[in-house]
């Protein structure tokens, strides 16, 4: 047996929903090739899960692949230019997902701190928020993928130790699942299937700023995008 294997990674030249279709394609192809039974999709409005159902799950080669939707908790607030932003799965979409047998996991994100009721009180869960910051060096979608897996495992939608693919609109990874409590001991990111090379949302990067490699130059131009709220909704299909 060889002590290594080689595989390809797709790098996007910007973050966000523009990559959703290609990210879904990469995730489903990898699931079929590696006999993965479930794809966990972190979604803000359900669009990515609907696209997966309509464009991929209807194909014979992908019919055995099950979907799990993970979304933001009830009451989570987002703003755009200091104005409230409605980020939730519409009732009609939620009903469609339920009819298609797609479980919807809605819970507090493990990496989000818990706000104190009074300003002079401490903030809980600060340690895990540092995990999110560390994962964000790979792009904002990476922490959402990891949190999607642990929440789905917490809810029993995927098994402890089960290998699944987790994805957002621009990031997909192959993961060995664990619950939130056992995450730092047992969760394993086996492979990165795709991710943004330029963090156009989370860090407002662009090629113009010079943060590029020769390979990126060959690939073409990319325009910067403004940050949206916490930098999360635009990354969650």
NORUR-V840527 format. One record per residue. N is the residue number from 1. RES is the residue in one small letter. PSI is psi in radians with two decimals (none if undefined). OMEGA is omega in degrees with one decimal (none if undefined). BURIAL is # if it has 24 or more other ideal C-beta (glycine too) atoms within 12 Angstrom, else .. Layout:
# NORUR-V840527
N&RES&PSI&OMEGA&BURIAL / N&RES&PSI&OMEGA&BURIAL
This chain:
# NORUR-V840527
1&x&2.34&178.2&. / 2&x&2.51&-179.0&. / 3&x&0.21&-179.5&. / 4&x&2.90&170.2&. / 5&x&2.75&-179.9&. / 6&x&2.50&178.1&. / 7&x&2.92&-176.9&. / 8&x&2.64&174.0&. / 9&x&2.33&176.1&. / 10&x&2.27&179.0&# / 11&x&2.18&177.8&# / 12&x&2.57&-178.4&# / 13&x&0.18&171.7&# / 14&x&2.81&176.4&# / 15&x&2.90&168.4&# / 16&x&-2.99&-170.2&# / 17&x&-0.35&179.3&# / 18&x&-0.35&-178.5&. / 19&x&-0.01&-170.7&# / 20&x&-0.86&-176.5&# / 21&x&-0.79&-180.0&# / 22&x&-0.64&178.9&# / 23&x&-0.73&176.4&# / 24&x&-0.78&179.6&# / 25&x&-0.80&179.8&# / 26&x&-0.75&-177.9&# / 27&x&-0.79&-178.7&# / 28&x&-0.70&178.3&# / 29&x&-0.75&179.4&# / 30&x&-0.67&178.9&# / 31&x&-0.75&179.2&# / 32&x&-0.78&-177.2&. / 33&x&-0.56&-174.9&. / 34&x&0.25&176.3&. / 35&x&0.71&175.8&. / 36&x&2.31&-173.3&# / 37&x&-0.37&-174.4&. / 38&x&2.46&172.6&# / 39&x&2.16&179.6&# / 40&x&2.12&-177.6&# / 41&x&2.07&173.0&# / 42&x&2.10&-173.1&# / 43&x&2.45&176.8&# / 44&x&-0.76&-174.0&# / 45&x&0.08&176.8&# / 46&x&-0.03&-175.0&# / 47&x&-0.76&-178.5&# / 48&x&-0.65&179.6&# / 49&x&-0.72&176.9&# / 50&x&-0.76&179.1&# / 51&x&-0.70&178.4&# / 52&x&-0.75&179.9&# / 53&x&-0.76&-173.6&# / 54&x&-0.66&-171.4&. / 55&x&-0.37&-174.9&. / 56&x&-0.82&-177.3&# / 57&x&-0.31&176.8&# / 58&x&-0.23&179.3&. / 59&x&2.44&-175.0&. / 60&x&-0.71&-176.6&. / 61&x&-0.28&-177.7&. / 62&x&0.11&-172.4&# / 63&x&-0.45&-177.9&. / 64&x&-0.13&-177.9&. / 65&x&2.20&179.5&# / 66&x&2.64&179.6&# / 67&x&2.57&171.6&# / 68&x&2.20&178.5&# / 69&x&2.29&175.0&# / 70&x&2.34&-176.9&# / 71&x&3.09&-178.1&# / 72&x&2.70&-179.4&# / 73&x&2.78&177.4&. / 74&x&2.30&175.1&. / 75&x&0.01&178.6&. / 76&x&2.33&-173.7&# / 77&x&2.44&174.5&. / 78&x&2.67&177.0&# / 79&x&2.65&173.5&. / 80&x&2.03&-176.2&. / 81&x&0.80&177.0&. / 82&x&0.30&176.5&. / 83&x&2.50&179.7&. / 84&x&2.45&-179.5&. / 85&x&2.18&-179.3&. / 86&x&1.92&-179.3&. / 87&x&1.73&178.9&# / 88&x&2.83&177.2&# / 89&x&2.14&178.4&# / 90&x&2.65&-177.5&. / 91&x&-0.71&-178.8&. / 92&x&-0.72&178.9&. / 93&x&-0.74&179.1&# / 94&x&-0.71&178.6&. / 95&x&-0.69&178.0&. / 96&x&-0.77&-179.4&. / 97&x&-0.72&179.4&# / 98&x&-0.71&178.9&. / 99&x&-0.52&178.8&. / 100&x&0.06&177.4&. / 101&x&0.41&179.7&. / 102&x&1.98&177.2&# / 103&x&2.49&178.2&# / 104&x&2.00&180.0&# / 105&x&2.08&-179.5&# / 106&x&1.96&-176.7&# / 107&x&2.90&177.4&# / 108&x&2.29&179.7&# / 109&x&2.26&-175.6&# / 110&x&-0.55&-176.3&# / 111&x&-0.11&179.3&# / 112&x&2.26&175.6&# / 113&x&2.74&178.2&. / 114&x&2.07&-175.1&. / 115&x&2.39&178.2&. / 116&x&2.68&178.9&. / 117&x&-0.38&180.0&. / 118&x&2.56&-173.9&. / 119&x&-0.48&-176.5&. / 120&x&0.05&179.0&. / 121&x&2.73&179.0&. / 122&x&2.86&178.3&. / 123&x&2.22&-179.7&. / 124&x&2.76&174.5&. / 125&x&0.47&177.9&. / 126&x&-0.59&-178.6&. / 127&x&-0.78&-179.3&. / 128&x&-0.45&176.1&# / 129&x&-0.45&174.7&. / 130&x&-0.53&175.2&. / 131&x&-0.74&177.6&# / 132&x&-0.79&-179.7&# / 133&x&-0.68&179.1&. / 134&x&-0.75&179.6&. / 135&x&-0.44&-179.2&# / 136&x&-0.20&174.8&# / 137&x&-0.31&174.8&. / 138&x&-0.14&-173.5&# / 139&x&2.64&-175.9&# / 140&x&-0.43&-179.5&# / 141&x&-0.40&-176.1&# / 142&x&-0.79&-179.9&# / 143&x&-0.60&177.5&# / 144&x&-0.65&176.0&# / 145&x&-0.81&-179.5&# / 146&x&-0.79&-179.5&# / 147&x&-0.61&177.4&# / 148&x&-0.72&-179.4&# / 149&x&-0.83&-176.8&# / 150&x&-0.63&177.7&# / 151&x&-0.71&177.8&# / 152&x&-0.63&178.2&# / 153&x&-0.72&175.2&# / 154&x&-0.72&-175.6&# / 155&x&-0.13&-179.5&# / 156&x&0.16&178.8&. / 157&x&-0.42&171.1&# / 158&x&2.76&-174.8&# / 159&x&2.68&174.5&. / 160&x&2.13&-178.3&# / 161&x&-0.07&179.2&. / 162&x&2.48&176.2&# / 163&x&2.18&-178.9&# / 164&x&2.91&170.0&# / 165&x&2.28&176.9&# / 166&x&2.49&-177.3&# / 167&x&2.72&166.2&# / 168&x&-2.70&179.5&# / 169&x&-0.29&-175.5&# / 170&x&0.13&-178.1&# / 171&x&2.40&175.1&# / 172&x&2.35&-179.0&# / 173&x&2.66&173.0&# / 174&x&2.15&-168.1&# / 175&x&2.50&165.2&# / 176&x&2.08&-168.9&# / 177&x&2.66&173.2&# / 178&x&2.80&175.3&# / 179&x&2.95&179.1&# / 180&x&-0.76&-177.0&# / 181&x&-0.55&-176.1&. / 182&x&0.13&-173.1&. / 183&x&-0.89&-173.6&# / 184&x&-0.23&177.9&. / 185&x&-0.56&-167.4&. / 186&x&-0.38&-180.0&. / 187&x&2.36&-179.3&# / 188&x&2.22&170.5&. / 189&x&1.84&-176.9&# / 190&x&-0.82&-176.2&. / 191&x&2.55&167.4&# / 192&x&2.07&-176.8&# / 193&x&-0.70&175.7&# / 194&x&2.70&178.9&# / 195&x&2.83&174.5&# / 196&x&2.45&173.2&# / 197&x&-0.50&178.2&# / 198&x&2.17&-175.4&# / 199&x&1.33&-172.1&# / 200&x&-0.32&178.3&# / 201&x&-1.01&-174.6&# / 202&x&-0.61&-178.4&# / 203&x&0.16&175.4&# / 204&x&0.62&-178.9&. / 205&x&2.73&169.7&# / 206&x&2.84&177.8&# / 207&x&-0.52&-177.1&# / 208&x&-0.54&-178.0&. / 209&x&-0.06&175.2&. / 210&x&0.06&179.7&. / 211&x&1.15&-173.4&. / 212&x&2.81&174.7&. / 213&x&2.88&178.3&. / 214&x&-0.64&-179.9&. / 215&x&-0.66&179.0&. / 216&x&-0.64&178.6&# / 217&x&-0.74&-180.0&. / 218&x&-0.53&-173.7&. / 219&x&-0.40&178.1&. / 220&x&-3.06&-175.8&. / 221&x&2.76&174.2&. / 222&x&2.45&-178.6&# / 223&x&2.50&177.1&. / 224&x&2.68&177.4&. / 225&x&2.55&179.0&# / 226&x&2.67&176.8&. / 227&x&2.60&-179.0&# / 228&x&1.95&178.9&# / 229&x&-2.09&179.0&# / 230&x&0.13&-178.5&# / 231&x&0.21&-175.3&# / 232&x&-0.85&-173.0&# / 233&x&-0.70&-177.0&# / 234&x&-0.19&179.3&# / 235&x&-0.07&-175.0&# / 236&x&1.87&-175.4&# / 237&x&none&none&#
